[in-house]
């Protein structure tokens, strides 16, 4: 394979052409032999199904005829007539039986004649035609001597009968009429049938079939067949059995004491294969020259563009620079032109990426500067915490001495918040965060003189989980400042927490204040989604919701998506903020 990779393209295309043609030929041969096998098996299955279909048809006809013969053989009028000795009774019963037989003959298709022969000489419809009468009497003699005579009808088989000088094949069925109790023979019931009453019309049934079908009676005589010349003859399969080119299939017909024989040539099993041969040869005659012409055109139209492309690459290798260079132009197949277009696109992408790298580096430097500026602004605003602590403690002592206990509590709460915000870890227990939030709410409650009620509800189990410090106070401040402060009537502030089915923590802050318009809500949501532009907006001082945006970004920085803030609000109905946090006992990077 490595050797072929280094060979000229023309040689490789020639090898590919030979391999391709070889594979196609092999596939066609495999397909041909597989099709041959499938056609053979399908036709063989079809022959078996057809044989079974013929058998079922004959069995169905036999069941109908059995019912007719048995019903007549056990008819009470028939029994009384055959046992009658009184002349008047005999005449009356004869009329009844004759009427019944005549009716059956007229209603049932295929019945040529029906006759009843009594042991005591009482007969019905004793045929005047001597040939038919002889056939009837011969059948009765067979029934008397046959050891196989049972309660079921006796299918005597095919009989040739001459009618007006013309020979006709008929099928004769007989049945012994027995007295029920005690059991003894009263006579015989004989039915002469047209062959179509028992056997199918092979010309219709075998429209798409093949081979020869023969229905043999108990004597081996062909009673029905798609080969009309064999009807009435004995079928000799001795010479066919030894011939490997033929297949013989046989199905027994127990009721007839006969069988169905299907004889066909094995060549018949390959019907339809000739068309496949013609199609395959046509494909080969057209395909091989066409493929040779196609590969010749491909080899000619690929080599020159590729050579031009290689020369262009060599030039670029010597220059060793791609930025600002001219682009390649190739004329050839669409793939060649696409390759040139993609290569030129790659050069454009190199130029674009170079610009992006420069732009990214500039942006990183700008963000670094903004961060430094933010840090510097934060440092400038810091006041010595010890000085503030001492001043607040002094003020608290003065308030206590003056008896201003409420003022003292407010100053204590403020000092507690100051110590909490500056000292300690960045990650605290939710209980601690809730405790400092209560101090903040106490201050605000004092400031607004009970203008809103506070409702706090947290499950005890949640209070031990870790959260980022100072994430709840900005949300509460936003709810009071923008929601409840300008409310004309007393409002409510709800603060609660719960755990989701996935194990995350949801902290919910809701007010029934002024709410906000949909435009303003979308603006805040856009600020939450702004991401890395946050520092630049701080620098430009164009963000009025820096508290909640800062909380959202701190949560995202610590835990990633999908954690953070979700805000819902409706004008004049209030605002609801949810903080989604992971359930963690370990510390997170705030």
N, C-alpha and C positions, 0 to 999 in steps of 0.2 A: 504493500500500500504506500509506504514512504517512497519507494522507487517511482511509482506512478505519479505521485504528487510533483515530482521534479521534472516530469516529461513535458514536452510542448503541449499547448492547449489543443491543437489540431489532433494530435495523437490521442489525447484523453477523450476528446469528443468522439473519435472513431471507435475507441474502446467502449465508450458509453453506448454508442449506437448499436454495436454488436451485442453487448450485454442486454440492452433493452429489447432488441428483436428476439434474442434467445429466450428471455423471460416471457415475452408475449407468446412465443410459439409454445413454450412449455406450459404456460397457463392455459392456452387454447387446447392443447392435447389433454391436459388434466381435466379441463372442463368437458371436453368431448367424451372422454371415457367415463367421467362421473355422470354426465347426461345419459350416456348409453346404459349405464347401470340403473339409473333412476327410471328411465323409460321402460327397461326390461321389467323391473320390479313393479312399476305402476300398472303396466299392461297385464302382468301376471295377476296382480291383485284385482284388476278390473274383470279379468276372466273368471276368477273365483267368485267375485261378487255377483257377476251375471249368472253364473251357474247356481248360486244360492238363491238369486231372485227367481229364476225359473222354477227351482224346487219349491219355494214358498208359494208361488202361483199355483202349481199343480196340487200341492197339499191343501191349499185353500179350496180349490175346486172339488177335491176328493171329499173334504169335510162337508161341503154343501150337498154333494150327491149321496154321501153316507146318511146324512140326515133325512133326505127324501126317501131313500130305499128303506131305512129302518122304520120310519114313521108308517110307511105303507105296509111293511111286513108285519107290524104289530097293530094294524088297524082292526078294530073289533068287527066292523062290517065284513072285512076280508076274511077274518077267522070264521065268522058265522056262515059266510057263503061257502067256504071250503068244507065246513063240517055239516052243512045242510043236506038232508035227504028228501025233504018234502018239496014237491015240484013247485007249489005255489010260493013257498018261502024262498026257494032257490031263485025263481024268476024275479021276485021283488028285490032280493039281495044282489042279484046280478046287475040289476039296473043301477043300484046305488054304487056298487064297486066300479062298474064300467064308467059311470059318470065321474067318479073321483079320478080314475086313471086318465080319462079324457081331459079333465080340467088340468091335472098336473102336466100332461103332455103339452097342452096349449100355453100354460103359464111359464114353464121352465124351458129356457132356450137350450137348444142342442139335443133334445130328446127326440129320437127318430121313432121308436116304438117302445111300448111297454106291454108286458103280458104276464098273466098269472096262470100257472099250471098246477091243478090240484091233484093230490094223490088219489082221490076218489073220482077223478074225471071231471070235476068242476073246473072249467077253464074260463078265462076272460081274455078276449082279444087274441085268440089263437090265430096267428097270422096266416093269411091266405097264400102269401108268397112262400114258395117251397124253400127257397134259399134261406130266407130269414127264419122259417120254421125249423129247418135243419140246424141252423146255427144255434137256435134256442135249445133244441133237444140235445145237441152235442154239449152245450154248456151245462145243462142239467146233469148229463152223464158224468161230466168232469167233476161237478160238485158232489155227486154221490160217491165217487171213488177218491176224491181228494182228501188226504189226511189233514190238510190245513184248513178245512172248512170250520169257521168259527161263527160267533154271533154277528161279526161284522160282515159287510158285503164281500162277495167273491168277485175279484176283477179278473175275468177270464182272459182278456186281452184283445188284440186286434183280429178281426175276422173280415175276410174279403167276401162281399155279397154282390151278386149280379142283379141289376135292376134294369129292365128293358134293354138287355144286351150290354149294359155298361157296368163295369166292375167298380164298386165303391168300398172303401175301407171304413169299417165301423168298429166301435169299441163296445164290448158286451160286459155287463155287470149283472151278477146274480145274487140272490139271497134266499136262504131257506126260511120258509114260514113255519114256525113251530107253535104247537099248542102250548100255552103257558103252564097249565097244570091239569093233568100230568103232562109231561113233556113228550111230544111225539110229532113227527113231521106231518104237516097239513098240505104242503105243496112248495112251489118255488115262484119267486118273483124275478122276472128277467127284464132288464132295461138295455135297449140298444141306443148308444149315444153317437152323435156326430163327434169327430175328433176335436173340433173347436170347443166343445163343452168341457173337455178336460185339459187340453194343452194350449199353451199360448200361441199367438201368431208370431212366429219367429222373425218374419220379415220386418215387422214393426219393432219388436223388442231388441233385435240385433242390428238396428240401424247403424250403430257405431261399433258393433262387436266384430269379432273375427273368429275364424275356425268354424268347425261343424259341430252342431249339437244334435244328439240323438236321444229320444226317449224310448226305452225298451220295455216291453211288457214281460210277463213272467216266462214267456217262451223265448225271449231274446229277440223278438221281432220289433223292428223299428215302427213305433206307433206315431211318432211325430218328429219332425226334423226341419232344419232350414235347407236341407238337401232333399227336395221333394222326390227325387228319383229313388231314394232309399226307403220310402215308406212302404211297409208290407214285406220288407226283406230282412233277412238275418244279418246282423252286423258282425263281421269277422275282424277283430283287432289283432290277430296273431302276428301278421306281417308288420304292423305298425309299431308294436311294442318293442321290437328289436331295432327299430330305426331311431338313432339318436337325434335326428333332426325334428322329431315330432314329440309333442307332449300330450298325454292322455290323462284327463281328470274325470273321476267318476263319483257320483252321489247316489246313494241307495234311496229307493222309494218303497218302504216296507208295505204300505197299503196296496200298492200295485204288484208287489212281489217282483218289481222291476228296478230300473235304475236310469239315471241320466248320464250320458257320456259326452264329454267335450274333447274333440280332437283338433289340434291346431299345430301349425309349424312354428318352430322357435323363431323363425324370421319374422313372424307376425308380431312378436313381442318387441321388435325394434321399429315399429311403425313410427314415423315422424323423424327418425334419425337421418334420413336422406336429406331433409331440408336443412338440418344443422350442418351436414357436410358441405352442402352448397354454400351456405352462409359463411362458414369458416374459410373455405377456399377463396371466396370472393373477398373476404377481409384480407387474407394473406396477399392476394394479387394486387390489391389496391394499397394496402398498408405499407409493405416493404419499400416500394419505390417512393411513396409519399414521405416516409420517414427519412429516407436517404436524402431526398431533395430538401427536406426541412432542416436536417442537421448540416447540410452543406451551406444553406443560407445563414444558419445561426453561426457557424464557424467563420464565415466570411464577414458577417456584420458585427461580430464580437471582437475579433482580433485587432482590427484597426483602431476602434475606439479605446480598447484597453492599452494598446501601445501608446496612443496619445496621452492617456491618463498616466501611464508610467513615466513618460517624459516630463509631464507636468510635476509629478511627485518628486522626480530627481531635481528639477529646478528649485522646488521649494526646499528640498533638503540642503542644497548648496546655499540658498539664501538664509535658511535657518530662522526665518521670521514669517509670521502669517498675518500680522496686524497690518491692515491697510493695503494688502497685496491684491492683484487682479484675480478674477475668478476663472475657472476652467469652463470651456464650452465643448461638449461632445455631441456628435450626431450619430445616431444608431438606433438600436431597439429601445423600447420604452424603459427597460430596466437600466440600460446604459445611461440614458438621459436622467433617470431618477437617481442613479448613483452619482452622476455629476452634480445634480441639484442638491442631493443630500450632503455631498462633500462641500459644496459651496455653502450650504446651510451650516455645516460644521464649522467652517471658517468664520461665518457670521456669528455663530454661537461663541466661538473663541473670543472674537472682538467684544461680544456682548458681556461674556463672563468676566473679561478683563475689566470692562467698565463697572460691572457689578462689584467686583472685588474692591476696586478703588472706592466706589460709593459706599460699600459696607464698612470699609476701614474708616472712611470719613464719618459715617453714622455712629460707629462704635466710639470714636473719639468724642463726638458730640454728646453721646449719652454719658460718657465718662465725665465730661465737663459739667453736664447737668447734674449728675449725681454729686460731684464735688461741691457744686453751688448749693444743692439742697442740704448737704451735710454742713456746709459753712453757715447757711441760714439757720439751721437747727442749733448749731453751737452758739451763734450770736444771741439766740433767744433764750438760752439756758441761764438760769440764775442759781447761784450757790444754794444747793438744797438745805445745807445746815442753817443758813441765814433765814430761809423761809420757815423751816421747822421751828426755830427759836422764836421768830416773830409770831407764828400762829399759836405756839404754846403760851407766849406772853399775853396775846389777845384772849385766849381761852381762859387764862387765870383772871384777867381783868373782868371778863364777862361774868365769871363765877362769883367774884367778889361783889360785883354790882347786882347780883341776883338775876342776871339775864341768862337763865338756864337754857332757853331755846337757842339763844345766840351762841352759848357755849357749845351746845351739841352740834350746831352748824359748823362752827370753827373746827371742832374735833373731826367731823366727817370730812371736811375739806383737807385737813392734815393727813387723814388716813388715805385719801385718794392720792395725795401728792407722794406720799411714801410708796404707795403701791405702784404708781406709774413709773417711778424712777428706779427703785431698788428691786432686787430679786431677779428670778429667772424669767425668761421670755415665755415659758410654758407653765401654766398653773392648773390647779384643779378647778373644775367648773364651779364648785362650791365657793372657792375664793373669788372667782370672777363675779359670781352672783352676789356675794357679800359686798364687794366694792361698788357694784351697780346699785345696790340698795342704798349705800351712802350717797351716791350721786342723786338718786331719786328723792332722797330725803331733803337734799339741798334744793332741788327743783320744786319740790312740793312746798317747801317754805317760801321759796321765791314767788311762786304763783298763788300762794295763799289758798290752797285747797281747791284750785280750779279744775282739778281732774282727780279721779280715783285710780288707784294702782292695784292691779290684780296679778299676783305672782303664783305660779303653780309649776313645780318641778318634781318629778319622781326622785325619791331619795337615792335610788341606785345610780342615777346619772351624775350626781354631784361629785363622785370620786374619779370621774374620767378627766383626762388632761385636755386642755384647750389652750389656744394662743391668748396671751394676756392682752387686755384692753380691746377686745373685739365687740363687747356688748355695750359699753358706754357710748361710743359714737352713734350706734343705732338708736339708743334711747334718746340721746341728745337731738338727733334728727327728727324723731317722732314728736318730741315736745316742741322744738323750735318751729318746725314747718307744719305740724299737724294740729297741736293742741293750744299753742300760745295764742293764736288769733281767733280761737273759737269763742263764740259769744255766749254759749251755755256750757255747763259743766260737762267735761268729757271723761273718757276712760282710756286707760293704758293697760294692756294685757301683756304679760311676759311669761312664757312657758317653755317647756322642753319635752321631747318625746324621743323614742328610739324607733327607727324604721324596721321593716321586715328584714332588710339586708344588714342590719346591725349598725347603721350610721345614726348620728345624733342630729336632731333638728331643733334649733332654738328659734322660737317664734316671738316676734315683737309686733304688736298690732295696736293701732289707735283708731278711734272713731272721729278723727279730726277733719280738716278741710280736704284731705286727699290731694290728688293732682290730676291735671288733664292728661289725655292719652299722649299728646305731643310731648309733654314734659316727662312722662313715664318712659317713653321710647328714648328720649334724650339721655336719661339716667342709665337705662339699660345699655345704650351705646357706649357710655363712659365706662361701664363695668366691663364691656367687651373690648375696650381699646387696647388693653395689654401694655406693651412697651412704650406707648406714647404717653403714659401716665406722668413720667418725670417731666416731659416737655410741657404738659398742661399745668403742672405745679409751677414751673418756671414762669410761664406766661400768665399765671394767676387767673385763668379763665374757667376754673371749675368751682362751682358753688357747693358741690357735694363731696368735698375731698375726704370727709370722714368715712362715709360708707364705701367709697371707691378704694380707700386705703385698706379698710378691713377686708374687702373682697380680694384685693391683690395679695395681701398677706396670707390669706387662707389658700389662695391658688398657688402661691410660691411655696408654701409649706406642704400641701397635700396634693396639688395638681387637680386636673379636671376629673369629675364634675363638681368638685366641692367649691363652695363660695356662697354668694348671696343670690337670692331670688326675691324680686320685688313685684308686688301686685298692689294696684291702687285704683280708686275710682273717685272722681270729683264729688265732694260733699259727703262721702261715705267712709273715708278713712284710708289708711295705708297699712299694708302687712308686709313685713320683711322676714324672710326665713334664712337662717344660717345653716348650711349643710356641712357637717364635720364628720370625719371618720371616728369610729369608736376606738380610741387608743389610750393605753395606760402609760406608754413610753413617751418620751419627749419628742416633739417635732421641731424642725428647724423653722423658726419664725422669720 
